């Protein structure tokens, strides 16, 4: 059993040792592996596992950095403090020997998470290409103009004339728009429905007569006829091509 445990530990070390950036990285790996609450570290188990990794490194003739040994001595010191019996009664305000280590691990966890976020951003933005800045054309730089009173007056008169011309042009257009006949489709639909309520068949050319109405009004009347048929309020019939159109009220 011990041989199997040593073999699995040896394999784990072989895989992971190159990826540990320092003692806190190794310690944090052990905490995550054992699903331990970082604020309540079982110092005995963690110390034993940490020392097992260091022993495995020695067996593989790997150079152990001094910072790994410093962490090992820190863990052993905390473990010895917890093992030594206290001569005095336990004080509720007594500082936990693990507190300093826990705070460092919390800060390391934050730094590791932020480092991961920065790595993801680096991967994303490595695919982005930027356009190099270009030299500004000479016209973009400030140019000092030599403006004489006569030139200024000429420019003012030209702007005034352009404004006047634009105003007149818009006025003419507005007059033409206002002069156009406006026919409401909604009103034509209402008029047609009123006629159909009498229950008689209507002849389109008599209802919308070009001799009495404008082309716009007749065209709007035709659209009103189609809208009434679409609403299911009337039927439209044309017996021959280009022949008379009859509008008959539809019974519900």
GIURMO-V862555 format. One line per field, one symbol per residue. psi: psi as a letter, one per 40 degrees, with the letter a starting at -180 (. if undefined). Layout:
# GIURMO-V862555
psi = ???
This chain:
# GIURMO-V862555
psi = dddddddddddddddddeeheadddddddddddefihdeghgdddddddddddddddddefihhiddddddddddddddddddhihdiihhdehhhdeddddddddddddddddddddddddddedehhihiiihiideeihhhighiddddddddddddddddddddddddddddddeihhhhdddddddddddddeeihihddddghddeiiddddddddddddddddeeeiihhhdiheaihhhhihh.
